[in-house]
Structure formats: structure tokens, C-alpha cells
């Protein structure tokens, strides 16, 4: 941690407010009703105090991405992970899934894998060995049914329940672990019903995190709900702007999020260059600023009628280890993969166009869709394993032969038409 004298602290504090994009406004409310706008101004002094505490206790690392000045590195998967596990999802006529390439398409708990089929919208439950257990609910309008667009869903192992959030009307649908409908609870929370473009992710045992895309007049980016789906806090008021009617089509995905050190980390990609973490439900702290200079998304870009012709950088995903921050971004419809060395305070790009080069087991180059502490999760289509087996320029690992043999054995058993394969990589200590 770096230390500052009094004058430096005050300058840093002012810069946090005026320049860095860390424009955090927090509303606290322990009651079950949503926080009213009338009390927002009364907590302004608390917000300033919180920012002062941040300035005194935190150093925000500033990361600059310059696509015109690329430093490449020979950093590889063997430098990052201590093990890789492959879990083929069982393939049956009643659980055909297709490709999984969206971090919102699956949830993984200690003993279960819950997958949402991108094409049909149906949910399928597997155990952690990949064996199919049950279909969860049906598409429709009957009791326990949901629309194809249903997105947020949760595995509650403690109560042996699967919970889906369905819309029109907003409601939570509860199932047991074999897919039987238990109950439906309707939500009256306006923070949920007015969340256009938002998504919900687990927020440990304290409740749920609702992340809302900034459409120009969005009051808050992050809203925390308790386990009864009542609002307990709102965080980060985004920059307001007059939107172009079609702007949101070209700036997806709107959020990056991951769990590391038992803390949820989040970054909004619209007009805020700051990556935050939640210290608790009432406190959100800036950790990194990630800026792309002339390629950064700005209000001028969002209101430009010719924005489709302009080049801008959009962060797609972020994850983290002890010494590195890993960043995926899109520029002019092409994906790039890089990492920030925390010790050297320098950004490097990977040479692979698919993520981190895999010299661990001779398998596929790797990039996660989700992170939960030291576990990284992604899915590979079954047919890719057959294609990879035909490669002749595989770079082998530096470790014992066992991992290579394991990958070859898994690959030989996978049919190209099977369901996708869950890949779990564990970070080195």
C-alpha cells in the first residue's frame, strides 16, 4: 500500500470525485420498501465521508490499454493454473443444450451444474460429474412455467431448491432438485421491474446484486437486494446523457463481474472506467481504473449519429489472480486478450487469439466465462476436441505427462455431437 501526506490525500480525493469516474452515490435502507428518492440528499455527507475513507485507505491502480502499442508476452496457462478438470455434460434426447458461450448461461455450486439452453430457454440440472438430473420447469404461461427470456436463476443447495426469476409478471419460481414446482412468489419491488437491460447475480449470503445498464437516465448501476428480494442499498450513480436510439446495440456487453477473495468485483462499461469491489452490502470501493484513451466510450460517442463508424474499445470480461488482472476486450469486432502485471504495473497482450496459450495439457487455449475465487469456469463445444486432436503444432506442458494423458483420454471419449464440456481451471496459490 502507498502512503500519502495530507495535501496529497486531499488532491487524490478531489481527483477521485472529479476525474476518475468513481462517482459513487449510496443509499442505505434497512426497511423492506424501496429507498425513496427524497432521502438521497440527506446522505450526501455520508457519501463524502466514505470517499474520504477510500482516499485514505486505498490506492487505485490505473491501467491504460493502448491497442496501438502492444507488448506481447510468453505467459501461458501453465504459469497460471495448478489443475484443469474436464466435465462432459451427459447427452440425452431430453437435454440437448448446444453451445454455451455466455457467462449468464450457467450456474455452478458445490454439487450441481445448472445450464440454460440458449436456443430453447429451458433449464437443465446436472450433478458435478456431468450426469443429467432433470429439466427445470417449462416454457409457457402455466403454473411454474416461464418465458424464454428468463435470465436470473440460482442454486440454493442449503434448502435444496432451484430459483428462477421470470418476467411478465415479475416472479420467483421455486423448484426442488428434481424439477418439481414448489411455489411462486410475485415481486412488487420496482427496482426489479424497472431494471431494463439489467441482470441479477448471486451476492453471497447477504442477498443478490442487480446490475442495471445505463440508458442515459438510469439512476443507479448497482442495487443490492436481500434474500427476500427487498432493496437494501443502491450504488454508483452513472453519468447521465441523451441517448442515440440505437446506441445500446453496439456497446454490449454492459458489465464485467467476477468473485475474487470472496468479494464481488464489478465494472460498468458505459462512461465509468472504474472496477469496484463490494466490501459489504453497504460499501463499494474502487480498485482499478481501466482506460482506453482515445478508444474510450464517451458521451460524445453515445450521441453521435455515426457511432457505428467510430472505433471504440469495449471490455468484455475481467478476472483476477494474486499477481495479475486478466482483461478481454473488443475493438472493431475483434477480440483481444491481455493481462496487467500488478508487480511490474505493466500491460501485456497474449499472442493467442483465443485467450491464454495452453501448454498445460496440450489442450485448447483458455479463457474463462466465470470466476469464483480460485476457480475459473468455461465451456467448450464437443466438436472442438476432435479438431484439437488433429493439430500438429501443440505446445506441450512443462509438468509431468499425467495432464496430457488425461486430456487425450477425455478427448477420445467425446462425440462431436455431444453436449458441451465444462472446463474448471484452478489457480495456483
C-alpha positions as CSV (number, residue, x, y, z in Angstrom):
1,X,0.0,0.0,0.0
2,X,1.2,3.5,-0.8
3,X,1.1,6.3,1.9
4,X,0.4,10.0,1.3
5,X,0.8,13.2,3.1
6,X,-2.2,15.4,4.0
7,X,-2.1,17.5,0.8
8,X,-1.7,14.5,-1.5
9,X,-4.6,12.8,0.2
10,X,-6.8,15.8,-0.5
11,X,-5.7,16.1,-4.1
12,X,-6.3,12.4,-4.6
13,X,-9.7,12.7,-3.0
14,X,-10.7,15.5,-5.4
15,X,-9.4,13.6,-8.4
16,X,-11.5,10.6,-7.4
17,X,-14.6,12.8,-7.4
18,X,-13.9,14.9,-10.5
19,X,-11.8,12.8,-12.9
20,X,-11.7,9.0,-12.2
21,X,-15.3,8.1,-12.8
22,X,-15.7,6.9,-9.3
23,X,-18.9,8.8,-8.8
24,X,-20.4,6.6,-6.2
25,X,-23.7,7.5,-4.5
26,X,-25.0,5.1,-1.9
27,X,-28.5,4.9,-0.4
28,X,-29.0,2.8,2.6
29,X,-32.3,1.5,3.7
30,X,-32.9,-1.4,6.1
31,X,-36.7,-1.4,5.6
32,X,-38.4,-3.7,3.2
33,X,-39.6,-0.9,0.9
34,X,-37.5,0.5,-1.8
35,X,-35.4,3.5,-0.9
36,X,-37.2,6.7,-1.8
37,X,-35.5,9.5,-3.8
38,X,-36.4,12.0,-1.1
39,X,-33.7,10.8,1.3
40,X,-30.9,10.8,-1.3
41,X,-29.7,14.3,-0.5
42,X,-29.7,13.7,3.3
43,X,-26.9,11.1,3.0
44,X,-24.6,13.2,0.9
45,X,-22.3,13.9,3.8
46,X,-22.1,10.1,4.4
47,X,-21.1,9.6,0.8
48,X,-18.3,12.2,1.1
49,X,-17.1,10.6,4.3
50,X,-17.0,7.2,2.5
51,X,-14.9,8.7,-0.3
52,X,-12.5,10.3,2.2
53,X,-12.1,6.9,3.8
54,X,-11.4,5.3,0.5
55,X,-8.8,8.0,-0.3
56,X,-7.1,7.4,3.0
57,X,-7.1,3.6,2.9
58,X,-6.9,2.6,-0.8
59,X,-4.6,3.0,-3.8
60,X,-6.4,2.7,-7.1
61,X,-4.3,1.1,-9.8
62,X,-4.6,2.8,-13.1
63,X,-4.4,0.6,-16.2
64,X,-4.1,2.1,-19.7
65,X,-5.0,0.0,-22.7
66,X,-3.4,1.2,-25.9
67,X,-4.2,-1.0,-28.9
68,X,-1.6,0.9,-30.9
69,X,1.2,-0.1,-28.6
70,X,1.1,-3.8,-27.8
71,X,3.6,-5.6,-25.6
72,X,3.3,-9.4,-26.1
73,X,4.3,-11.9,-23.5
74,X,5.1,-15.7,-23.4
75,X,2.9,-16.0,-20.3
76,X,1.0,-19.3,-20.6
77,X,-1.6,-21.4,-18.9
78,X,1.0,-23.5,-17.0
79,X,2.2,-20.3,-15.3
80,X,-1.4,-19.6,-14.0
81,X,-3.2,-22.8,-13.0
82,X,-2.3,-25.9,-10.9
83,X,-5.0,-28.2,-12.3
84,X,-7.7,-28.5,-15.1
85,X,-10.8,-30.6,-14.8
86,X,-13.0,-31.6,-17.8
87,X,-16.6,-32.5,-17.2
88,X,-18.6,-33.6,-20.2
89,X,-22.3,-32.9,-19.7
90,X,-24.3,-36.1,-20.3
91,X,-26.1,-36.1,-23.7
92,X,-29.7,-37.4,-23.9
93,X,-32.7,-36.6,-26.1
94,X,-34.3,-34.7,-23.3
95,X,-31.3,-32.5,-22.5
96,X,-29.7,-31.3,-25.8
97,X,-28.1,-27.9,-25.0
98,X,-25.9,-26.6,-27.8
99,X,-23.1,-24.1,-27.4
100,X,-22.5,-22.2,-24.2
101,X,-20.5,-19.0,-24.7
102,X,-22.3,-16.6,-22.4
103,X,-21.4,-16.2,-18.7
104,X,-25.1,-15.8,-18.0
105,X,-25.9,-19.3,-19.3
106,X,-24.9,-21.4,-16.3
107,X,-24.5,-21.5,-12.6
108,X,-22.2,-23.9,-10.7
109,X,-22.5,-24.8,-7.0
110,X,-20.6,-27.3,-4.9
111,X,-22.6,-30.3,-6.2
112,X,-24.6,-29.0,-9.1
113,X,-24.4,-27.5,-12.6
114,X,-27.4,-25.6,-13.8
115,X,-27.4,-24.7,-17.6
116,X,-29.8,-22.6,-19.6
117,X,-30.1,-23.7,-23.3
118,X,-29.5,-20.6,-25.4
119,X,-31.9,-21.7,-28.2
120,X,-34.9,-23.0,-26.2
121,X,-34.5,-21.1,-23.0
122,X,-35.0,-24.3,-21.0
123,X,-33.0,-25.1,-17.8
124,X,-31.2,-28.4,-17.2
125,X,-29.7,-29.6,-13.9
126,X,-26.6,-31.8,-13.8
127,X,-24.5,-33.1,-10.9
128,X,-20.9,-32.1,-10.7
129,X,-19.8,-35.2,-12.6
130,X,-22.0,-34.1,-15.5
131,X,-24.8,-36.6,-15.1
132,X,-28.2,-35.3,-16.1
133,X,-30.7,-34.9,-13.3
134,X,-33.8,-33.1,-14.5
135,X,-35.2,-30.4,-16.7
136,X,-36.3,-27.4,-14.5
137,X,-39.8,-26.2,-15.5
138,X,-41.2,-25.5,-18.9
139,X,-41.6,-22.6,-21.4
140,X,-45.2,-21.4,-21.1
141,X,-47.7,-19.4,-19.1
142,X,-49.0,-22.1,-16.7
143,X,-48.1,-22.6,-13.0
144,X,-44.3,-23.0,-12.7
145,X,-43.8,-22.0,-16.4
146,X,-41.6,-19.2,-17.6
147,X,-40.8,-17.3,-20.8
148,X,-37.8,-18.0,-23.0
149,X,-36.3,-14.7,-21.9
150,X,-36.0,-15.7,-18.3
151,X,-32.5,-14.9,-17.2
152,X,-31.6,-14.7,-13.5
153,X,-31.5,-18.1,-11.7
154,X,-30.0,-19.5,-8.6
155,X,-29.0,-22.8,-6.9
156,X,-29.8,-22.9,-3.2
157,X,-28.1,-26.1,-2.0
158,X,-28.9,-25.4,1.6
159,X,-32.6,-25.5,1.0
160,X,-32.3,-27.9,-2.0
161,X,-34.0,-25.5,-4.3
162,X,-33.6,-24.1,-7.8
163,X,-35.0,-20.5,-8.1
164,X,-35.8,-18.9,-11.4
165,X,-36.7,-15.2,-11.9
166,X,-39.4,-14.9,-14.5
167,X,-40.9,-11.7,-16.1
168,X,-44.4,-10.5,-17.2
169,X,-45.2,-10.5,-14.3
170,X,-42.0,-10.4,-12.2
171,X,-41.9,-13.5,-10.0
172,X,-39.6,-16.0,-8.4
173,X,-40.4,-19.7,-9.2
174,X,-39.1,-22.3,-6.8
175,X,-38.3,-25.9,-7.8
176,X,-36.9,-28.9,-6.0
177,X,-33.8,-30.6,-7.1
178,X,-35.7,-33.0,-9.5
179,X,-37.5,-30.2,-11.2
180,X,-40.9,-30.2,-9.4
181,X,-42.5,-26.9,-9.0
182,X,-42.8,-25.9,-5.3
183,X,-44.2,-22.3,-5.2
184,X,-44.2,-19.0,-7.0
185,X,-43.6,-15.6,-5.2
186,X,-44.6,-12.4,-7.1
187,X,-42.2,-9.4,-6.7
188,X,-43.5,-5.9,-6.1
189,X,-40.1,-4.3,-6.0
190,X,-39.9,-1.5,-8.6
191,X,-36.1,-1.7,-8.6
192,X,-36.5,-5.2,-10.2
193,X,-39.4,-4.4,-12.5
194,X,-37.8,-1.3,-13.9
195,X,-34.3,-2.8,-14.4
196,X,-34.4,-2.5,-18.3
197,X,-31.2,-4.2,-19.6
198,X,-30.2,-5.4,-16.2
199,X,-29.2,-8.8,-14.8
200,X,-29.0,-10.4,-11.4
201,X,-26.1,-12.3,-10.0
202,X,-25.5,-14.0,-6.6
203,X,-24.1,-11.9,-3.9
204,X,-23.0,-14.5,-1.3
205,X,-25.3,-14.9,1.7
206,X,-26.2,-11.3,2.1
207,X,-28.6,-11.3,-0.9
208,X,-28.5,-10.5,-4.6
209,X,-26.8,-8.0,-6.8
210,X,-28.9,-6.3,-9.5
211,X,-26.8,-4.7,-12.2
212,X,-28.5,-2.2,-14.5
213,X,-27.3,-0.9,-17.8
214,X,-27.0,2.8,-18.2
215,X,-29.5,4.0,-20.8
216,X,-28.9,7.7,-20.2
217,X,-31.3,8.3,-17.3
218,X,-30.5,5.3,-15.2
219,X,-30.4,6.4,-11.5
220,X,-28.0,3.7,-10.2
221,X,-25.8,1.0,-11.7
222,X,-25.9,-1.5,-8.8
223,X,-28.8,-2.3,-6.5
224,X,-28.4,-4.9,-3.7
225,X,-31.4,-7.0,-2.6
226,X,-31.8,-9.1,0.5
227,X,-32.8,-12.8,0.2
228,X,-36.5,-11.7,0.2
229,X,-35.8,-9.5,-2.8
230,X,-36.2,-6.2,-1.0
231,X,-33.8,-3.3,-1.7
232,X,-31.1,-2.8,0.9
233,X,-28.7,-0.4,-0.9
234,X,-28.1,1.4,-4.2
235,X,-24.6,2.2,-5.5
236,X,-22.8,4.2,-8.2
237,X,-24.9,6.9,-10.0
238,X,-23.8,6.8,-13.6
239,X,-23.1,9.8,-15.9
240,X,-26.4,11.0,-17.5
241,X,-26.7,11.6,-21.2
242,X,-29.1,11.9,-24.1
243,X,-29.1,8.6,-25.9
244,X,-29.0,7.7,-29.5
245,X,-31.9,5.4,-30.2
246,X,-29.7,2.6,-31.4
247,X,-26.6,3.1,-29.2
248,X,-27.1,0.1,-26.9
249,X,-26.8,-2.4,-29.8
250,X,-23.1,-1.6,-30.3
251,X,-21.8,-1.3,-26.7
252,X,-22.7,-4.7,-25.3
253,X,-21.8,-6.5,-23.0
254,X,-22.5,-3.8,-20.4
255,X,-20.9,-5.4,-17.4
256,X,-17.8,-7.3,-16.3
257,X,-18.1,-9.1,-13.0
258,X,-16.3,-11.9,-11.1
259,X,-15.7,-13.1,-7.5
260,X,-12.2,-13.0,-6.1
261,X,-11.1,-13.0,-2.4
262,X,-14.8,-13.7,-1.5
263,X,-15.7,-10.3,-2.9
264,X,-17.8,-9.5,-5.9
265,X,-15.9,-7.3,-8.4
266,X,-17.9,-5.3,-10.9
267,X,-17.2,-2.8,-13.7
268,X,-19.8,-0.9,-15.8
269,X,-18.6,-0.4,-19.4
270,X,-20.5,2.8,-20.0
271,X,-18.9,6.1,-19.1
272,X,-17.2,4.8,-16.0
273,X,-13.7,3.4,-16.2
274,X,-13.7,2.1,-12.6
275,X,-13.6,-1.5,-11.4
276,X,-15.2,-1.8,-7.9
277,X,-15.5,-4.4,-5.3
278,X,-18.1,-4.8,-2.6
279,X,-16.6,-4.8,0.8
280,X,-20.1,-5.5,2.2
281,X,-23.7,-4.7,1.1
282,X,-23.4,-1.1,2.2
283,X,-19.9,-0.3,0.9
284,X,-18.5,-0.4,-2.6
285,X,-14.8,0.5,-3.2
286,X,-12.9,1.4,-6.4
287,X,-10.0,-0.9,-7.0
288,X,-8.8,-0.2,-10.6
289,X,-9.4,2.3,-13.3
290,X,-9.1,0.8,-16.8
291,X,-9.0,3.4,-19.6
292,X,-8.6,3.1,-23.3
293,X,-7.7,6.7,-24.1
294,X,-9.0,7.8,-27.5
295,X,-10.8,4.5,-27.8
296,X,-12.8,5.0,-24.6
297,X,-16.6,5.2,-24.8
298,X,-17.7,8.8,-24.2
299,X,-20.9,10.8,-24.1
300,X,-19.9,12.2,-27.5
301,X,-19.7,8.7,-28.9
302,X,-23.1,7.7,-27.5
303,X,-24.8,10.8,-29.0
304,X,-23.0,10.5,-32.4
305,X,-25.4,9.5,-35.2
306,X,-22.5,7.9,-36.9
307,X,-21.2,6.0,-33.9
308,X,-21.2,2.7,-35.8
309,X,-18.3,4.1,-38.0
310,X,-16.2,5.1,-35.0
311,X,-13.6,2.8,-33.3
312,X,-14.1,2.3,-29.6
313,X,-12.9,-0.3,-27.1
314,X,-15.4,-2.3,-25.1
315,X,-14.3,-4.5,-22.2
316,X,-15.9,-8.0,-22.5
317,X,-14.6,-9.7,-19.4
318,X,-12.2,-9.5,-16.5
319,X,-10.8,-12.0,-14.0
320,X,-8.0,-11.9,-11.4
321,X,-5.3,-13.8,-9.6
322,X,-2.8,-12.8,-6.9
323,X,-0.3,-11.2,-9.3
324,X,-2.4,-10.4,-12.4
325,X,-5.6,-8.9,-13.7
326,X,-6.8,-10.5,-17.0
327,X,-8.7,-8.4,-19.5
328,X,-10.6,-9.3,-22.6
329,X,-11.8,-6.5,-24.9
330,X,-13.3,-6.0,-28.3
331,X,-12.1,-3.4,-30.8
332,X,-13.7,-3.2,-34.3
333,X,-15.4,-6.6,-33.9
334,X,-12.2,-8.4,-33.0
335,X,-11.4,-9.9,-29.5
336,X,-8.1,-9.2,-27.8
337,X,-6.7,-10.9,-24.6
338,X,-4.2,-9.2,-22.2
339,X,-3.1,-9.1,-18.6
340,X,-1.9,-6.5,-16.2
341,X,1.1,-7.5,-14.1
342,X,0.4,-6.0,-10.7
343,X,4.1,-6.1,-9.6
344,X,5.5,-4.6,-12.8
345,X,2.5,-2.3,-13.2
346,X,2.5,-3.1,-16.9
347,X,0.0,-4.4,-19.5
348,X,0.9,-7.3,-21.8
349,X,-1.1,-8.9,-24.7
350,X,-1.3,-12.7,-25.2
351,X,-0.2,-14.0,-28.6
352,X,-3.2,-16.4,-28.9
353,X,-6.4,-15.1,-30.5
354,X,-8.4,-17.4,-28.2
355,X,-7.1,-16.5,-24.8
356,X,-4.2,-17.9,-22.8
357,X,-2.0,-20.4,-24.7
358,X,-2.4,-23.9,-23.2
359,X,0.9,-25.5,-22.6
360,X,-0.5,-27.3,-19.5
361,X,-2.0,-30.4,-21.1
362,X,-1.8,-29.9,-24.9
363,X,-5.5,-28.8,-24.9
364,X,-7.4,-25.8,-26.0
365,X,-6.3,-22.2,-25.4
366,X,-8.2,-21.0,-22.4
367,X,-10.3,-18.0,-21.4
368,X,-12.9,-18.2,-18.6
369,X,-16.6,-17.2,-18.7
370,X,-16.9,-17.1,-14.9
371,X,-14.6,-16.8,-11.9
372,X,-15.4,-17.8,-8.3
373,X,-12.3,-17.2,-6.1
374,X,-9.6,-19.6,-7.3
375,X,-11.8,-21.5,-9.8
376,X,-12.2,-20.4,-13.4
377,X,-15.1,-21.9,-15.5
378,X,-15.7,-22.1,-19.2
379,X,-17.4,-24.5,-21.7
380,X,-16.1,-26.0,-24.9
381,X,-18.2,-27.4,-27.7
382,X,-17.7,-31.2,-28.1
383,X,-16.6,-31.0,-31.7
384,X,-13.6,-28.7,-30.8
385,X,-11.9,-31.6,-29.0
386,X,-11.9,-33.6,-32.3
387,X,-10.5,-30.6,-34.1
388,X,-7.8,-30.1,-31.5
389,X,-6.7,-33.7,-31.7
390,X,-5.7,-33.1,-35.4
391,X,-3.4,-30.2,-34.6
392,X,0.3,-30.9,-35.1
393,X,1.7,-27.8,-33.5
394,X,0.7,-28.4,-29.9
395,X,3.0,-26.9,-27.3
396,X,3.3,-29.4,-24.5
397,X,3.4,-28.7,-20.8
398,X,6.4,-28.4,-18.5
399,X,4.7,-30.6,-15.9
400,X,4.6,-34.4,-15.7
401,X,2.9,-36.3,-18.5
402,X,-0.2,-37.1,-16.5
403,X,-2.2,-34.0,-17.5
404,X,-1.5,-34.6,-21.2
405,X,-2.7,-38.2,-20.9
406,X,-5.8,-37.1,-19.0
407,X,-6.7,-34.7,-21.8
408,X,-6.1,-37.3,-24.5
409,X,-8.3,-39.8,-22.7
410,X,-11.2,-37.3,-22.3
411,X,-10.9,-36.2,-25.9
412,X,-11.1,-39.8,-27.2
413,X,-14.4,-40.4,-25.4
414,X,-16.3,-37.3,-26.6
415,X,-18.5,-37.5,-29.6
416,X,-18.6,-34.3,-31.7
417,X,-22.4,-34.2,-31.3
418,X,-22.4,-34.4,-27.5
419,X,-23.3,-31.6,-25.1
420,X,-20.6,-29.1,-24.3
421,X,-17.8,-29.9,-21.8
422,X,-17.4,-27.9,-18.6
423,X,-13.8,-26.9,-18.0
424,X,-12.7,-25.9,-14.5
425,X,-9.2,-24.5,-14.0
426,X,-7.8,-23.9,-10.5
427,X,-5.5,-21.0,-9.9
428,X,-2.1,-21.6,-8.4
429,X,-1.7,-20.4,-4.8
